[in-house]
Amino acid sequence: MSIRIIPQDQLEKSDKKTADNIPPLLFPRLKNLYSRRAARLRELAAKNPLGDYLRFAALIAQAQEIVLYDHPLQLDLRARLAQSAEQGIPPLDIHTYPRDPHWQRLLHSLIAELKPEMSGQALAVLENLEKASATELETLATALLEGNFAQVSNDKSPFIWAALSIYWAQMAALIPGKARAEYGEHRQFCPVCASVPVASVVHMDVGQQGLRYLHCNLCESEWYVVRSKCSNCEQTRDLHYWSLDSEMAAIKAESCGDCGTYLKMLYQEKDPAVEPVADDLASLVLDARMEQEGFSRSSLNPFLFPGEG
């Protein structure tokens, strides 16, 4: 199944009944989203060999929380939603949506929040981004959104993506529509913005208990994908689950022998505190194991970009 977002008034009664059974899409709940992530990162840093980097990521997440509420976005997306529904594309498609300068305001606000907390190379990167022209920043953003990660240095990417993520999450939360599950392809991409997930979460919330949702690394939306199929290619023949601890581990990697990829699965019933971005980043040892087994990630963590610029 693919998921399409349509204006509320176009939903048929049968669609509403289906949506009540299994919500195909969960728009981001922005209240305390970034502060919860920051707290989880700090918690995981205490006993992790990558503790320093997890604390660095926590500083960015905490700054995102402040910037989010300092710069609220007001936007009428009704026309955009109607157009995207007609074209059959995600309403905030990263490849086609015209970015507003709002995201750059968010970036400069992030820089202002983070500079007092940073030193050394990280501070130099922030000062460099602060001096960059609007055109240069747009070029860097376009490269990241198009997946040309080697065109942007790894030390700049997390800051730029952090601002883009706040912008897209704000817009996603404002979408005046509902999601409908349909037959189609491209289920591995976010139905809101067409980005890839960071990880999947098996929920224990009432209404979504035991259901798997893929968490978007950009707009923070989550979309439903059945657990019996590869989240990347939808094959069912050669799925395996890997963990470093035990069969009851809260974090596992689902590998697919058909497409050669893997995606982390986080189980809330085994650890209610799991958070997609934080727990994915803190479990890089599992990524190393998966690479040794010959699998590649089908996901992207906003604090861990491939390639070097």
Disulfide bonds with the S-S distance in Angstrom:
none
